Amino acid sequence: TCVRRIGPWTAAAAASDFTGDHSVYPHSDQAVRTWARRAAPDLVFPDSPRAFEALWRRWAPDRRSVHTLTLLTLTWGCHVSTVTADRLPTPT
Protein backbone atom coordinates (compact mmCIF):
# COMPACT_ATOMS: atom_id res chain seq x y z
CA THR A 1 0.00 0.00 0.00
CA CYS A 2 1.27 3.44 -0.88
CA VAL A 3 0.32 6.60 0.97
CA ARG A 4 0.95 9.81 -0.91
CA ARG A 5 3.58 12.11 0.59
CA ILE A 6 4.76 9.46 3.07
CA GLY A 7 8.29 8.41 2.24
CA PRO A 8 10.55 5.70 3.66
CA TRP A 9 11.96 7.90 6.46
CA THR A 10 8.53 8.97 7.72
CA ALA A 11 7.17 5.43 7.51
CA ALA A 12 10.14 3.97 9.41
CA ALA A 13 10.10 6.67 12.12
CA ALA A 14 6.33 6.37 12.56
CA ALA A 15 6.49 2.57 12.72
CA SER A 16 9.28 2.80 15.28
CA ASP A 17 7.40 5.30 17.42
CA PHE A 18 4.10 3.43 17.21
CA THR A 19 5.43 -0.07 17.89
CA GLY A 20 8.34 0.86 20.14
CA ASP A 21 10.60 -1.19 17.86
CA HIS A 22 13.61 1.02 17.25
CA SER A 23 15.26 -1.59 15.06
CA VAL A 24 13.31 -0.08 12.15
CA TYR A 25 14.23 3.54 13.03
CA PRO A 26 16.23 5.39 10.34
CA HIS A 27 19.52 5.51 12.28
CA SER A 28 21.26 7.61 9.66
CA ASP A 29 18.81 10.40 10.54
CA GLN A 30 20.24 13.79 11.50
CA ALA A 31 18.45 13.73 14.86
CA VAL A 32 20.13 10.48 15.93
CA ARG A 33 23.53 11.74 14.79
CA THR A 34 23.05 15.08 16.59
CA TRP A 35 21.84 13.55 19.86
CA ALA A 36 24.58 10.91 19.79
CA ARG A 37 27.20 13.64 19.48
CA ARG A 38 25.62 15.57 22.34
CA ALA A 39 25.28 12.52 24.57
CA ALA A 40 28.89 11.41 23.94
CA PRO A 41 30.87 14.51 22.94
CA ASP A 42 34.24 12.79 23.44
CA LEU A 43 33.54 10.14 20.81
CA VAL A 44 34.34 10.67 17.16
CA PHE A 45 31.40 9.82 14.90
CA PRO A 46 31.50 9.42 11.12
CA ASP A 47 30.21 12.38 9.13
CA SER A 48 28.53 10.23 6.50
CA PRO A 49 24.98 9.13 7.36
CA ARG A 50 25.66 5.69 5.88
CA ALA A 51 28.87 5.23 7.89
CA PHE A 52 27.11 6.42 11.04
CA GLU A 53 24.33 3.89 10.58
CA ALA A 54 26.88 1.12 10.01
CA LEU A 55 28.66 2.10 13.25
CA TRP A 56 25.32 2.20 15.09
CA ARG A 57 24.49 -1.32 13.88
CA ARG A 58 27.92 -2.61 14.98
CA TRP A 59 27.38 -1.13 18.46
CA ALA A 60 23.92 -2.65 18.69
CA PRO A 61 23.78 -5.78 16.53
CA ASP A 62 20.51 -7.20 17.82
CA ARG A 63 16.99 -5.81 18.15
CA ARG A 64 17.05 -5.30 21.93
CA SER A 65 20.42 -3.53 21.84
CA VAL A 66 19.49 -1.21 18.98
CA HIS A 67 16.21 -0.39 20.72
CA THR A 68 18.01 0.49 23.96
CA LEU A 69 20.80 2.46 22.30
CA THR A 70 18.43 4.47 20.11
CA LEU A 71 15.93 5.21 22.85
CA LEU A 72 18.59 6.27 25.35
CA THR A 73 20.41 8.40 22.80
CA LEU A 74 17.28 10.20 21.64
CA THR A 75 16.17 10.77 25.24
CA TRP A 76 19.51 11.68 26.78
CA GLY A 77 20.83 13.60 23.80
CA CYS A 78 17.90 15.99 23.61
CA HIS A 79 18.15 16.75 27.35
CA VAL A 80 21.92 16.99 27.82
CA SER A 81 23.25 20.42 28.63
CA THR A 82 25.03 22.26 25.86
CA VAL A 83 27.28 24.02 28.38
CA THR A 84 30.87 22.82 28.14
CA ALA A 85 33.81 23.41 30.47
CA ASP A 86 35.23 26.12 28.21
CA ARG A 87 31.85 27.93 28.16
CA LEU A 88 30.83 27.81 31.81
CA PRO A 89 28.89 30.81 33.08
CA THR A 90 30.97 33.31 35.02
CA PRO A 91 30.00 33.50 38.70
CA THR A 92 28.75 36.92 39.82
N, C-alpha and C positions, 0 to 999 in steps of 0.2 A: 504494500500500500504506500502511496506517495502523498505527502501532504505539502501543498504549495508553500514555498517560502520557509520550509523547515529543512535545513541542511544536516549533514552528518554530525557537525559539532553540536548543534542544538539538540538533536535527537539523542546523542550519547550523553550529554550533560543532563538532560531531562530524565533519561532512563536511570542514570546513576543517582540523581536526587530522589526520584520517586521510589526506586527499589532499595536504595541504600547500598547498592552494589557498585563500589568505586572501581572495580576492575574494568568497567566499560567507560570510565571517565576519560575524556581526551587529555591525557597527561602532558601533551606538548603545548597545552594551552598557556597563554601568557599569564593568567592568574596563578596557576600552579607554579610556574617558573618564578614569578615575582614573590609569592609567599614563601617558597622554598629558600630563596636568597635572603629574605628577611628573617626567617626562622633560624637559618644557619649561615650567618654572614661570613664565617671563617672558611667555609667550604667553597671550592671553585666549581662552578657549574658550567656545562657547555652552553655556548651561545645559540647553537642551532636547535630549533624545536625538536627535530628528529633525534639528534644526539642526546638531548635532555630526556626524551621519552625512553630511549634505550637504556640510559643510566637508571632512570626510575624503575624500569622493569627488572634490571639486574639487582637493585636494592630490595625489591619486593617481588620475588618471582612467582608467588602464589596468590590466590584470590584474597585470602585473609590478610596477608602482609600488605598487599597493594591497597586494600581498603583502609587499613590502619594508617599507613604512611600518608595516603592522600587526605584522609579526614583530619588527621592531626596537623598536617602542614597547612591545609586551608584554614583550619580553626586557629592555630597558633600564629601562623604568618600574618593573618589579618588583624591580630590583636597585639602583636609584639611592638614595643616602643621603637620609634625611629630615632630616638636620641642615642648617640654614640659617645664614647669617652671623650673624643676630641670636640664634641659639640654639647657638652654639659652646660646647663644654665649656670650663670654666675650668681653666687649667693649675694644677697643684699644686706 
